[in-house]
């Protein structure tokens, strides 16, 4: 029986670092963000997004430009909901398909920033929530995405508060220390659960 670990947290809190570490240890990871990026290249999805948000979201090659779409949906909750209505069914279908391909594995990780928001927690056995301080989160996000502080705060506020995610967690990993300290927390929990 495969154990599915749901990996989530707030934006720029260090989830990708943990996801990459798990992959390096040969633990399969289904990456919802990567799936979401790929979904934007599906012709049917592109047409629906253009019909909803207009052609201004396209780049010069007529592909969806996430840098143009981002400000639209992160500045308006209604627009974010419209985006999710279009893309989430495609993302969910692909997540289920990929999880099925790892049915022979002892453990598989579902890496999903909107794990709770989209109800994916019902698909997992354990919930690993990544957290760090609000200050570190803002700094990381500004640096990672070349955002000013106001835009970084808007992206953070568009997500479920990290405190709510932490309440639902089976394990909370604090990424405010060194990468080695973060990794050791993950390994200890996996070993304790006999998953590593």
GROMACS elastic network, one bead per residue, 0.5 to 0.9 nm:
[ bonds ]
;  ai    aj funct       b0    kb
    1   103     6  0.75783   500
    1   104     6  0.76748   500
    1   105     6  0.81158   500
    1   106     6  0.69307   500
    1   107     6  0.87040   500
    2   102     6  0.79399   500
    2   103     6  0.58820   500
    2   104     6  0.66970   500
    2   105     6  0.57826   500
    2   107     6  0.53802   500
    2   108     6  0.70704   500
    3   105     6  0.81940   500
    3   106     6  0.62140   500
    3   108     6  0.63650   500
    3   109     6  0.84421   500
    3   124     6  0.76184   500
    3   125     6  0.61654   500
    3   126     6  0.80196   500
    3   195     6  0.81662   500
    4    99     6  0.85118   500
    4   106     6  0.87688   500
    4   107     6  0.58224   500
    4   108     6  0.50273   500
    4   109     6  0.56649   500
    4   110     6  0.69012   500
    4   123     6  0.76326   500
    4   125     6  0.53086   500
    4   126     6  0.67078   500
    4   127     6  0.89108   500
    5   107     6  0.73078   500
    5   108     6  0.63024   500
    5   110     6  0.60887   500
    5   111     6  0.84015   500
    5   124     6  0.56712   500
    5   125     6  0.58898   500
    5   127     6  0.59100   500
    5   128     6  0.68629   500
    6   108     6  0.87359   500
    6   109     6  0.58586   500
    6   111     6  0.61599   500
    6   112     6  0.72382   500
    6   115     6  0.73767   500
    6   120     6  0.80228   500
    6   121     6  0.67751   500
    6   123     6  0.82220   500
    6   124     6  0.56608   500
    6   125     6  0.74762   500
    6   126     6  0.60410   500
    6   128     6  0.59102   500
    6   129     6  0.81633   500
    7    15     6  0.73858   500
    7    18     6  0.88284   500
    7    19     6  0.80007   500
    7   109     6  0.66237   500
    7   110     6  0.58511   500
    7   112     6  0.61826   500
    7   113     6  0.77837   500
    7   115     6  0.78627   500
    7   126     6  0.86495   500
    7   127     6  0.62676   500
    7   129     6  0.60444   500
    7   130     6  0.75780   500
    8    15     6  0.66548   500
    8   110     6  0.84531   500
    8   111     6  0.61760   500
    8   112     6  0.54757   500
    8   113     6  0.50513   500
    8   114     6  0.72571   500
    8   115     6  0.63569   500
    8   116     6  0.85091   500
    8   127     6  0.77085   500
    8   128     6  0.63813   500
    8   129     6  0.50357   500
    8   130     6  0.61396   500
    8   165     6  0.82388   500
    9    12     6  0.85562   500
    9    13     6  0.66352   500
    9    14     6  0.81625   500
    9    15     6  0.65921   500
    9   112     6  0.83508   500
    9   113     6  0.60890   500
    9   114     6  0.83286   500
    9   115     6  0.87139   500
    9   128     6  0.81961   500
    9   129     6  0.50726   500
    9   131     6  0.60259   500
    9   162     6  0.65817   500
    9   165     6  0.71000   500
    9   166     6  0.83085   500
   10    13     6  0.55877   500
   10    14     6  0.84575   500
   10    15     6  0.81103   500
   10   113     6  0.68608   500
   10   114     6  0.88760   500
   10   129     6  0.85741   500
   10   130     6  0.71673   500
   10   131     6  0.67691   500
   10   132     6  0.85662   500
   10   137     6  0.81278   500
   10   156     6  0.72823   500
   10   159     6  0.72529   500
   10   160     6  0.79223   500
   10   161     6  0.76719   500
   10   162     6  0.59199   500
   10   165     6  0.86986   500
   11    14     6  0.80014   500
   11    15     6  0.80970   500
   11   113     6  0.72279   500
   11   137     6  0.73846   500
   11   141     6  0.73316   500
   11   155     6  0.78495   500
   11   156     6  0.64679   500
   11   159     6  0.79974   500
   12    15     6  0.73525   500
   12    16     6  0.84009   500
   12   132     6  0.89800   500
   12   136     6  0.86097   500
   12   137     6  0.56026   500
   12   138     6  0.77063   500
   12   139     6  0.87214   500
   12   140     6  0.58074   500
   12   141     6  0.52780   500
   12   144     6  0.78547   500
   12   156     6  0.89231   500
   13    16     6  0.84509   500
   13   130     6  0.64677   500
   13   131     6  0.56778   500
   13   132     6  0.57158   500
   13   133     6  0.83663   500
   13   136     6  0.78802   500
   13   137     6  0.56074   500
   13   140     6  0.76775   500
   13   141     6  0.84666   500
   13   174     6  0.87882   500
   13   175     6  0.68612   500
   13   176     6  0.83895   500
   14    17     6  0.53290   500
   14    18     6  0.66410   500
   14    19     6  0.88008   500
   14   130     6  0.68503   500
   14   131     6  0.76503   500
   14   132     6  0.80263   500
   14   137     6  0.87664   500
   14   140     6  0.89655   500
   14   174     6  0.89273   500
   14   175     6  0.62085   500
   14   176     6  0.87627   500
   15    18     6  0.52338   500
   15    19     6  0.61135   500
   15    20     6  0.86702   500
   15   111     6  0.79514   500
   15   113     6  0.83555   500
   15   129     6  0.85030   500
   15   130     6  0.61452   500
   15   131     6  0.85503   500
   15   175     6  0.86896   500
   16    20     6  0.60319   500
   16    21     6  0.84280   500
   16   111     6  0.83837   500
   17    20     6  0.52930   500
   17    21     6  0.62163   500
   17    22     6  0.87722   500
   17   179     6  0.81219   500
   17   183     6  0.89227   500
   18    22     6  0.61982   500
   18    23     6  0.86534   500
   18   130     6  0.87604   500
   18   179     6  0.89150   500
   18   182     6  0.78552   500
   18   183     6  0.70204   500
   18   186     6  0.79115   500
   19    22     6  0.52064   500
   19    23     6  0.63368   500
   19    24     6  0.87193   500
   19    29     6  0.70476   500
   19    31     6  0.84489   500
   19   109     6  0.81955   500
   19   111     6  0.69850   500
   20    23     6  0.50672   500
   20    24     6  0.61921   500
   20    25     6  0.87812   500
   20    29     6  0.86592   500
   21    24     6  0.50387   500
   21    25     6  0.65128   500
   21    27     6  0.89296   500
   21   183     6  0.74471   500
   22    25     6  0.51207   500
   22    26     6  0.66619   500
   22    27     6  0.54103   500
   22    28     6  0.75792   500
   22    29     6  0.75114   500
   22   109     6  0.83481   500
   22   186     6  0.88125   500
   23    26     6  0.50511   500
   23    27     6  0.51356   500
   23    28     6  0.60752   500
   23    29     6  0.64581   500
   24    27     6  0.73708   500
   25    28     6  0.88348   500
   25   196     6  0.89390   500
   26    29     6  0.89948   500
   27   105     6  0.83989   500
   27   106     6  0.87559   500
   27   107     6  0.68203   500
   27   108     6  0.62612   500
   27   109     6  0.73873   500
   27   196     6  0.87385   500
   28   102     6  0.73065   500
   28   105     6  0.78953   500
   28   107     6  0.73878   500
   28   108     6  0.50579   500
   28   109     6  0.62553   500
   28   110     6  0.87767   500
   29    99     6  0.87840   500
   29   108     6  0.58862   500
   29   110     6  0.59272   500
   29   111     6  0.66699   500
   30    34     6  0.85911   500
   30    35     6  0.84281   500
   30    95     6  0.68407   500
   30    98     6  0.65660   500
   30    99     6  0.68076   500
   30   108     6  0.75351   500
   30   109     6  0.60987   500
   30   111     6  0.59744   500
   30   112     6  0.83759   500
   31    34     6  0.53857   500
   31    35     6  0.63287   500
   31    36     6  0.87229   500
   31    95     6  0.80660   500
   31   109     6  0.83295   500
   31   110     6  0.63108   500
   31   112     6  0.65167   500
   32    36     6  0.60750   500
   32    37     6  0.87052   500
   32    91     6  0.71265   500
   32    92     6  0.85324   500
   32    94     6  0.87334   500
   32    95     6  0.68295   500
   32   110     6  0.72817   500
   32   111     6  0.59474   500
   32   112     6  0.50030   500
   32   113     6  0.76033   500
   32   114     6  0.86528   500
   32   115     6  0.89054   500
   33    37     6  0.63218   500
   33    38     6  0.87094   500
   33   111     6  0.77952   500
   33   112     6  0.66256   500
   33   113     6  0.74150   500
   34    37     6  0.51263   500
   34    38     6  0.63156   500
   34    39     6  0.86364   500
   35    38     6  0.50834   500
   35    39     6  0.60794   500
   35    40     6  0.88552   500
   35    90     6  0.89617   500
   35    91     6  0.62636   500
   35    94     6  0.71991   500
   35    95     6  0.76556   500
   36    39     6  0.50608   500
   36    40     6  0.66524   500
   36    87     6  0.75135   500
   36    88     6  0.82082   500
   36    90     6  0.84303   500
   36    91     6  0.60345   500
   37    40     6  0.54876   500
   37    41     6  0.74461   500
   37    66     6  0.86383   500
   38    41     6  0.55378   500
   38    42     6  0.72995   500
   39    42     6  0.53931   500
   39    43     6  0.88946   500
   39    45     6  0.69878   500
   39    46     6  0.86247   500
   39    87     6  0.72006   500
   39    90     6  0.69417   500
   39    91     6  0.69312   500
   40    43     6  0.79982   500
   40    45     6  0.62077   500
   40    46     6  0.61312   500
   40    49     6  0.86744   500
   40    63     6  0.81247   500
   40    64     6  0.64141   500
   40    66     6  0.88670   500
   40    87     6  0.79681   500
   41    44     6  0.87065   500
   41    45     6  0.73342   500
   41    46     6  0.66014   500
   41    63     6  0.70300   500
   41    64     6  0.72989   500
   42    45     6  0.53364   500
   42    46     6  0.61758   500
   42    47     6  0.87777   500
   43    46     6  0.50263   500
   43    47     6  0.62270   500
   43    48     6  0.87019   500
   44    47     6  0.53525   500
   44    48     6  0.64339   500
   44    49     6  0.87885   500
   45    48     6  0.51417   500
   45    49     6  0.61284   500
   45    50     6  0.85857   500
   45    86     6  0.71593   500
   45    87     6  0.69807   500
   45    90     6  0.85466   500
   46    49     6  0.51330   500
   46    50     6  0.61050   500
   46    51     6  0.85500   500
   46    63     6  0.76812   500
   46    64     6  0.68128   500
   47    50     6  0.51459   500
   47    51     6  0.61076   500
   47    52     6  0.85980   500
   48    51     6  0.51022   500
   48    52     6  0.62068   500
   48    53     6  0.86031   500
   48    86     6  0.70660   500
   49    52     6  0.50488   500
   49    53     6  0.58159   500
   49    54     6  0.74020   500
   49    55     6  0.87121   500
   49    57     6  0.84543   500
   49    64     6  0.83402   500
   49    83     6  0.74417   500
   49    86     6  0.73699   500
   49    87     6  0.87544   500
   50    53     6  0.52838   500
   50    55     6  0.54075   500
   50    56     6  0.82205   500
   50    57     6  0.72530   500
   50    58     6  0.80785   500
   50    64     6  0.84985   500
   51    54     6  0.57639   500
   51    55     6  0.79442   500
   52    82     6  0.78863   500
   52    83     6  0.83569   500
   53    56     6  0.76108   500
   53    57     6  0.69772   500
   53    69     6  0.81418   500
   53    72     6  0.84204   500
   53    79     6  0.86197   500
   53    83     6  0.88584   500
   54    57     6  0.64791   500
   54    58     6  0.84715   500
   55    58     6  0.56312   500
   55    59     6  0.89646   500
   55    62     6  0.85710   500
   55    64     6  0.89287   500
   56    59     6  0.79948   500
   56    65     6  0.89301   500
   56    68     6  0.74963   500
   56    69     6  0.85639   500
   57    62     6  0.88964   500
   57    63     6  0.82639   500
   57    64     6  0.58510   500
   57    65     6  0.56594   500
   57    66     6  0.75710   500
   57    67     6  0.83179   500
   57    68     6  0.52379   500
   57    69     6  0.54920   500
   58    61     6  0.75454   500
   58    62     6  0.51671   500
   58    63     6  0.52130   500
   58    65     6  0.52615   500
   58    66     6  0.86236   500
   58    68     6  0.76187   500
   58    69     6  0.85463   500
   59    62     6  0.52978   500
   59    63     6  0.54935   500
   59    64     6  0.63058   500
   59    65     6  0.53597   500
   59    68     6  0.84170   500
   60    63     6  0.74430   500
   61    64     6  0.88439   500
   62    65     6  0.85838   500
   64    67     6  0.88938   500
   64    68     6  0.81933   500
   64    69     6  0.76776   500
   65    68     6  0.54160   500
   65    69     6  0.63023   500
   65    70     6  0.85916   500
   66    70     6  0.56578   500
   66    71     6  0.88734   500
   67    70     6  0.53532   500
   67    71     6  0.72233   500
   68    71     6  0.63255   500
   68    72     6  0.72627   500
   69    72     6  0.54199   500
   69    73     6  0.65300   500
   69    74     6  0.86691   500
   70    73     6  0.54726   500
   70    74     6  0.58706   500
   70    75     6  0.83157   500
   71    74     6  0.52789   500
   71    75     6  0.58624   500
   71    76     6  0.85525   500
   71   151     6  0.85524   500
   72    75     6  0.57368   500
   72    76     6  0.66589   500
   72    79     6  0.68585   500
   72    80     6  0.79557   500
   73    76     6  0.54476   500
   73    77     6  0.67129   500
   73    78     6  0.77809   500
   73    81     6  0.81363   500
   73    82     6  0.85112   500
   73    83     6  0.73571   500
   74    77     6  0.69034   500
   74    79     6  0.79189   500
   74    80     6  0.65720   500
   74   151     6  0.86962   500
   74   154     6  0.65555   500
   74   155     6  0.59273   500
   74   157     6  0.87899   500
   74   158     6  0.62899   500
   75    79     6  0.81101   500
   75    80     6  0.83758   500
   75   151     6  0.87724   500
   75   154     6  0.68695   500
   75   155     6  0.82105   500
   75   158     6  0.82356   500
   76    79     6  0.53404   500
   76    80     6  0.64455   500
   76    81     6  0.88547   500
   76   158     6  0.87580   500
   77    80     6  0.50199   500
   77    81     6  0.62717   500
   77    82     6  0.87206   500
   77   158     6  0.73362   500
   78    81     6  0.51185   500
   78    82     6  0.63378   500
   78    83     6  0.87745   500
   79    83     6  0.62597   500
   79    84     6  0.86716   500
   80    83     6  0.50719   500
   80    84     6  0.62300   500
   80    85     6  0.86964   500
   80   158     6  0.86384   500
   81    84     6  0.50440   500
   81    85     6  0.61666   500
   81    86     6  0.87604   500
   82    85     6  0.52158   500
   82    86     6  0.65952   500
   82    87     6  0.89634   500
   83    86     6  0.53418   500
   83    87     6  0.62758   500
   83    88     6  0.81720   500
   84    87     6  0.52395   500
   84    88     6  0.52193   500
   84    89     6  0.83223   500
   85    88     6  0.60456   500
   85    89     6  0.73881   500
   86    89     6  0.70354   500
   86    90     6  0.79837   500
   87    90     6  0.55630   500
   87    91     6  0.63055   500
   87    92     6  0.88054   500
   88    92     6  0.59674   500
   88    93     6  0.85315   500
   88   118     6  0.79000   500
   89    92     6  0.51880   500
   89    93     6  0.62469   500
   89    94     6  0.87452   500
   90    93     6  0.52771   500
   90    94     6  0.63715   500
   90    95     6  0.87178   500
   91    94     6  0.52487   500
   91    95     6  0.61477   500
   91    96     6  0.87238   500
   92    95     6  0.50625   500
   92    96     6  0.62396   500
   92    97     6  0.86029   500
   92   118     6  0.87784   500
   92   120     6  0.84668   500
   93    96     6  0.53285   500
   93    97     6  0.62630   500
   93    98     6  0.87700   500
   94    98     6  0.61090   500
   94    99     6  0.85275   500
   95    98     6  0.52079   500
   95    99     6  0.60849   500
   95   100     6  0.85780   500
   95   110     6  0.81761   500
   96    99     6  0.51605   500
   96   100     6  0.62093   500
   96   101     6  0.88627   500
   96   123     6  0.88706   500
   97   100     6  0.52436   500
   97   101     6  0.66283   500
   98   101     6  0.51648   500
   98   102     6  0.69785   500
   99   102     6  0.54738   500
   99   103     6  0.68000   500
   99   108     6  0.75294   500
   99   109     6  0.87176   500
   99   110     6  0.79910   500
  100   103     6  0.52365   500
  100   104     6  0.87673   500
  101   104     6  0.78629   500
  102   105     6  0.53999   500
  102   106     6  0.86898   500
  102   107     6  0.83985   500
  102   108     6  0.69026   500
  103   106     6  0.81097   500
  103   107     6  0.87637   500
  103   108     6  0.84471   500
  104   107     6  0.87829   500
  105   108     6  0.66994   500
  106   195     6  0.70822   500
  106   196     6  0.89498   500
  107   195     6  0.64764   500
  107   196     6  0.84919   500
  109   124     6  0.87161   500
  110   115     6  0.85941   500
  110   120     6  0.87843   500
  110   124     6  0.78199   500
  111   115     6  0.80095   500
  112   115     6  0.50101   500
  112   116     6  0.87255   500
  112   120     6  0.81648   500
  113   116     6  0.83099   500
  113   117     6  0.87182   500
  113   159     6  0.87861   500
  114   117     6  0.50296   500
  114   118     6  0.59524   500
  114   119     6  0.83111   500
  114   120     6  0.80639   500
  114   159     6  0.77919   500
  114   160     6  0.81604   500
  115   118     6  0.56724   500
  115   119     6  0.61717   500
  115   121     6  0.59234   500
  116   119     6  0.50370   500
  116   120     6  0.60609   500
  116   121     6  0.58191   500
  116   122     6  0.87927   500
  116   160     6  0.82513   500
  116   165     6  0.75790   500
  117   120     6  0.78294   500
  117   121     6  0.89820   500
  117   159     6  0.84485   500
  117   160     6  0.72973   500
  118   121     6  0.82143   500
  119   122     6  0.61287   500
  119   123     6  0.80760   500
  120   123     6  0.53346   500
  120   124     6  0.71652   500
  121   124     6  0.54532   500
  121   125     6  0.81049   500
  121   126     6  0.83658   500
  121   127     6  0.73474   500
  122   125     6  0.81052   500
  124   127     6  0.71845   500
  126   169     6  0.77534   500
  126   170     6  0.59876   500
  126   171     6  0.80776   500
  127   168     6  0.74174   500
  127   169     6  0.50102   500
  127   170     6  0.51246   500
  127   171     6  0.65242   500
  127   172     6  0.85015   500
  128   166     6  0.87712   500
  128   169     6  0.58495   500
  128   170     6  0.60959   500
  128   172     6  0.58787   500
  128   173     6  0.71828   500
  128   186     6  0.89437   500
  129   162     6  0.85841   500
  129   165     6  0.67493   500
  129   166     6  0.61463   500
  129   168     6  0.84697   500
  129   169     6  0.57981   500
  129   170     6  0.78849   500
  129   171     6  0.63546   500
  129   173     6  0.62091   500
  129   174     6  0.86893   500
  130   162     6  0.86715   500
  130   166     6  0.81893   500
  130   171     6  0.86138   500
  130   172     6  0.58464   500
  130   174     6  0.61010   500
  130   175     6  0.69133   500
  131   134     6  0.89776   500
  131   137     6  0.87080   500
  131   162     6  0.71102   500
  131   163     6  0.89783   500
  131   166     6  0.79887   500
  131   172     6  0.70631   500
  131   173     6  0.62233   500
  131   174     6  0.51233   500
  131   175     6  0.61474   500
  131   176     6  0.78201   500
  132   135     6  0.83565   500
  132   136     6  0.66218   500
  132   137     6  0.65021   500
  132   173     6  0.84677   500
  132   174     6  0.56035   500
  132   175     6  0.53605   500
  132   176     6  0.50745   500
  132   177     6  0.87625   500
  133   136     6  0.53376   500
  133   137     6  0.61878   500
  133   138     6  0.87917   500
  133   174     6  0.87396   500
  133   175     6  0.86231   500
  133   176     6  0.67171   500
  134   137     6  0.50419   500
  134   138     6  0.62709   500
  134   139     6  0.86646   500
  135   138     6  0.53432   500
  135   139     6  0.62580   500
  135   140     6  0.86281   500
  136   139     6  0.50995   500
  136   140     6  0.59948   500
  136   141     6  0.84814   500
  136   176     6  0.72771   500
  137   140     6  0.52290   500
  137   141     6  0.61064   500
  137   142     6  0.85812   500
  137   156     6  0.86458   500
  138   141     6  0.51648   500
  138   142     6  0.60605   500
  138   143     6  0.85439   500
  138   149     6  0.70578   500
  138   152     6  0.62493   500
  138   153     6  0.69726   500
  138   156     6  0.81208   500
  139   142     6  0.52569   500
  139   143     6  0.61966   500
  139   144     6  0.84991   500
  139   149     6  0.82152   500
  139   152     6  0.86347   500
  140   143     6  0.52112   500
  140   144     6  0.58567   500
  140   145     6  0.84383   500
  141   144     6  0.50570   500
  141   145     6  0.58729   500
  141   146     6  0.76476   500
  141   147     6  0.71565   500
  141   149     6  0.87748   500
  141   152     6  0.61762   500
  141   153     6  0.89936   500
  141   155     6  0.89692   500
  141   156     6  0.89016   500
  142   145     6  0.56648   500
  142   146     6  0.52436   500
  142   148     6  0.59632   500
  142   149     6  0.65019   500
  142   151     6  0.83454   500
  142   152     6  0.59633   500
  143   146     6  0.52392   500
  143   147     6  0.69609   500
  143   148     6  0.88863   500
  144   147     6  0.79213   500
  145   152     6  0.84934   500
  147   150     6  0.79984   500
  147   151     6  0.59648   500
  147   152     6  0.58768   500
  148   151     6  0.55420   500
  148   152     6  0.61956   500
  148   153     6  0.87359   500
  149   152     6  0.50059   500
  149   153     6  0.61039   500
  149   154     6  0.86543   500
  150   153     6  0.51848   500
  150   154     6  0.63269   500
  150   155     6  0.88944   500
  151   154     6  0.50300   500
  151   155     6  0.64166   500
  151   156     6  0.87388   500
  152   155     6  0.52948   500
  152   156     6  0.63610   500
  152   157     6  0.87027   500
  153   156     6  0.50312   500
  153   157     6  0.60173   500
  153   158     6  0.85460   500
  154   157     6  0.50766   500
  154   158     6  0.61532   500
  155   158     6  0.51453   500
  155   159     6  0.70370   500
  156   159     6  0.56395   500
  156   160     6  0.83420   500
  156   161     6  0.81900   500
  157   160     6  0.73810   500
  157   161     6  0.74193   500
  158   161     6  0.88150   500
  159   162     6  0.82757   500
  160   163     6  0.84602   500
  160   164     6  0.70577   500
  160   165     6  0.74750   500
  161   164     6  0.56180   500
  161   165     6  0.69542   500
  162   165     6  0.50792   500
  162   166     6  0.61485   500
  162   167     6  0.87574   500
  163   166     6  0.51144   500
  163   167     6  0.64146   500
  164   167     6  0.53339   500
  164   168     6  0.69158   500
  165   168     6  0.53952   500
  165   169     6  0.64524   500
  166   169     6  0.51169   500
  166   170     6  0.85229   500
  166   171     6  0.83279   500
  166   172     6  0.65942   500
  167   170     6  0.87201   500
  169   172     6  0.62632   500
  171   186     6  0.88615   500
  171   189     6  0.75703   500
  172   185     6  0.89158   500
  173   182     6  0.68201   500
  173   183     6  0.89444   500
  173   185     6  0.64459   500
  173   186     6  0.69880   500
  174   177     6  0.73450   500
  174   181     6  0.87261   500
  174   182     6  0.65946   500
  174   185     6  0.81583   500
  175   178     6  0.72343   500
  175   179     6  0.73534   500
  175   181     6  0.78210   500
  175   182     6  0.54192   500
  175   183     6  0.89093   500
  176   179     6  0.87214   500
  176   181     6  0.89658   500
  176   182     6  0.80466   500
  177   180     6  0.81865   500
  177   181     6  0.61163   500
  177   182     6  0.67499   500
  178   181     6  0.51527   500
  178   182     6  0.63298   500
  178   183     6  0.87075   500
  179   182     6  0.50261   500
  179   183     6  0.61319   500
  179   184     6  0.85891   500
  180   183     6  0.51222   500
  180   184     6  0.61145   500
  180   185     6  0.87525   500
  181   184     6  0.52103   500
  181   185     6  0.64778   500
  181   186     6  0.89666   500
  182   185     6  0.53876   500
  182   186     6  0.66638   500
  182   187     6  0.89597   500
  183   186     6  0.51513   500
  183   187     6  0.62088   500
  183   188     6  0.85875   500
  184   187     6  0.50914   500
  184   188     6  0.59857   500
  184   189     6  0.85785   500
  185   188     6  0.52609   500
  185   189     6  0.63447   500
  185   190     6  0.87447   500
  186   189     6  0.53686   500
  186   190     6  0.62601   500
  186   191     6  0.86551   500
  187   190     6  0.51090   500
  187   191     6  0.60218   500
  187   192     6  0.84727   500
  187   196     6  0.73402   500
  188   191     6  0.51904   500
  188   192     6  0.60761   500
  188   193     6  0.86530   500
  188   196     6  0.89788   500
  189   192     6  0.50252   500
  189   193     6  0.62285   500
  189   194     6  0.85805   500
  189   195     6  0.85497   500
  189   196     6  0.88985   500
  190   193     6  0.51563   500
  190   194     6  0.61323   500
  190   195     6  0.50068   500
  190   196     6  0.53205   500
  191   195     6  0.58511   500
  191   196     6  0.51339   500
  192   195     6  0.76722   500
  192   196     6  0.85085   500
  193   196     6  0.79063   500
